[in-house]
Amino acid sequence: MADGDTVRELYEGCYRRLVGQLFAICGNLGEAEDAVQEAFVRAVEKPQRLAQLDNPEAWLRTVALNAVRRRYRRATRFHGLLSRAGVPETTTTGLSADRVALVEALRRVPYEQREAIVLHHIVDLPVSEIAVQLCVPEGTVKARLSRGRSRLAPLVHEFADDVEEVNHV
């Protein structure tokens, strides 16, 4: 199979899923789409590298997450310099009300906790794989998940149940 066919199949198979995952992390559909597209551009630039990977979707997710992190850092610096700058509205066309509500709740959680929660609960990755993707110890991932769930508990019913179970154990 030609390298272009491999990238095309990967794009068709996981683009929407990756955009949904990144949207849940960054809270901005346009940013999520841009980050995933940037990851695919890198895949097209180096198709041989992509073909050698055991899990190309995980590689694409990591590249897209890094793009979101870079943009987040730049935006934070920019908004620090321009304290009066307004935050643009998020485009949510075509998304369910539950999905929009979840993303709104996730926006109220610190970035590192939000990232861990999305990778664990939406992407369904185990703690060990999240630790590898984020380059942090497993204990750090567990702490971020616990703190993030606690912050989300008053905002999202499903996480309130998780926090109650942990508190009663």
N, C-alpha and C positions, 0 to 999 in steps of 0.2 A: 504494500500500500504506500502511496506517495505521502511525503511529509505533510503536504497541504491537506490531504484527505484526513490525516490523523487530527490535525488542528481543527478542521471543520467539524469532524465528529465530536471532538471534545467540546467545542463551542456549542453545538446543538444539544449536547447532553448535559452540560452543567452551567451554561451562562446564566440562565434565569435563577438557578439555585444559588450560585455565588452572589449574584446581585442582591437577592433576598437576604442572604447572610450578612453581607456588607452593609446593606440598608439598616438592618437591625443594630449593627454596631455604630455606624456613623450618623444615622437618623436623617440622611439626606439622599434621596433617590438618585439625583444627578451625580453626586459624589460617588455613590456606590457604583453606578454604571461606568463612570469615568475610570475608577480604580480597576474594575474587572476588565474593562477594555484595554487599559494599560498593561495588565497582566497578559492578555492575549496577544498584544503587540509584541511583547517580549518573547512569547512562545513562538510566534511567527518568525521572529528574528533568529531564533536558535532552535529550529525544529529537531536537530539531532540530539540536543540536550534533553528536550522534552521526551523524545522517544526512549531515552535511557532511564527515565524515572519510573519507580515502582508505582507511585501515586501522583499522576500529573495534576489531578484536581487539587490535591493538598498543596502542591507547589504553586499553582495559580492562586489559591486562597492566600498563601503566605505573601506572594508578590503583591496582590491586591491589598492585603492588610498593611503592608509596608507603605504602599502608596497613600492609603488613608491616614496612616500615622504621620507621614511627611506633611500632608495637607493640613492635618489637625495642628501640628506644631507651627506651621506657617500662619494659619488662621489665628491661633492663640497669640502669636507675636504681633500680628497685624491688629487684632482687636485690642491688645494691650496698648499699642501706640495710638490707636484711634478709638478711645473709650466711648465716643459718641456714635460710632458706626452701628447701624441697625443690623439685626440678624435677618437674613432673607427667609421668606416663607418656604416651607418644604412642599414639593409637589408630591401628591399622594394618589394621583389618578390611577384607577384600576386596582387599588389595594382594598382588602376587606377592612371593615371597621375595627375588628379585633386586632388585625395586624397593625393598623395605624395607632390604636390605643396602646399596644405593647411597645411600639417604637417610641411613642411619647413618654411612656413610663421609663423606658430604658435611658432616655435622654437625661433623666434626673439622677442617674447613677454615674459615679466617676468612670472615666474612660476605661481604665484597666479592669474594673469590675464588670463593666458592660461587655467588654471583649471576652472575658472568661465565661460569662453567662451565655452569651450568644453561641460561642463555640461549643459549650457543653450542652445547652438545652435546645438550641435550634439546629446546629450542625450535628449534634449528637456525637461529639468526640469524647473519648475517655480523658480523664485528667492527665494521664501520662503523655498522650499525644498533644494535648493543649500546651503542656509544659515545654515540649520540644518545639512546637510552632512559635511560642512566645519567647523562647530562650530564658525561661525562669524555672526554679525548682518546683516540684509537684506541690510542696507545702504552700508555696506562694499562690499557686492556682487554687488550691483548696480554700485558702484564706480569702482570696478575692471572690470565690463563689459564695462562701458563707456570708461575707459582708454585703455582697451585691444582693443576695436573696433577702437579707434583712432589710435593706433599703427598698427593695421592690415589694415587700410584703404588704405594706399599706396601699400600694398602687395596683397590684395585680393579685387576684384571688388565689391563683395556683401557687404562687410563692408564699403566701400566708400559710397555706397548709404545710409546705416544706419547713418553714421556720418553726411552726408549732411542733412538728414531729421531732426536730432536732432539739428543741427546748425540753421536751418531755422524755427524751432518752437518757 
